[in-house]
Each structure stands twice: as structure tokens, then as C-alpha cells.
Amino acid sequence: MLDSIKLMLQGFLFLTILIILVLLAVFVIKFVNKKMTATSNNSMEIISGLAISPNKGVYIVKIVKSYYVIGLGENVNLLKEITDPEEIEILNDLEDVSSINFTGQDFSKILSNQISKLTKGTKGEEM
């Protein structure tokens, strides 16, 4: 009788410790996740990238309002800071197009909106 009570207490203690460890792991994961999302404030963004090989690539990165071309390989190298206003305008337009939400819209409506934007931009320019 005494052995069965001792065995039940050991089983209960084991389950209690297991539950405490699982709860502790859940709280730690939530805390780390909250810290990681708090530091990510959308001040940096990858605009475009090209993988040259599995471990190497060239990327256009926007940091606040500045654009940079970086090379990623064994090290991260700044290849160029984009300062040309025309190039910055193109990148801004590229960013605007990629952020358009097409959900629930008719394709013909989306197409006509994009065509009207393009024609507004080209009025007064000669080909």
C-alpha cells in the first residue's frame, strides 16, 4: 500500500514538473518573440534582390529614406549608395506597385487605374 502511494506521488511530481517546464518554455518563447517584433519597426526593407549563388547575392535595401546596393557573400559589402533622383523615383514607384492590394478588385479596374497613372506621368513628355 505504501509503495503504491509513493509511486503515485512520484508520478504526480513528474507530471507537475513537466507542466511547469512546458509553461516556462511557452512564456520564454512569447517573451523572445515580443522582443524581436518590438525591435522590427519597418525602418529597413529589402526592395529587390538577385541571388548569384547559394551563398552570394546583390540586394537593394531601403533604410529609412535612403537606398543602398549591398553585396552579400562571406561579408556584407556596401556596393553603392543610390543618390540619383531618377533612380530613387523609380525605386519609389517600384515600391508603390509592390504595396498595392489587389484583393477583391476586378482586373479591368486595376488595369485601367495603372494605365491612367502611367499616362498621367507621360503627358508632356515626347517619345
Beta strands, then each sheet from edge to edge (+ up, - down):
strand 1: 44-53
strand 2: 56-63
strand 3: 66-72
strand 4: 76-82
sheet 1: 1+ 2- 3+ 4-
end
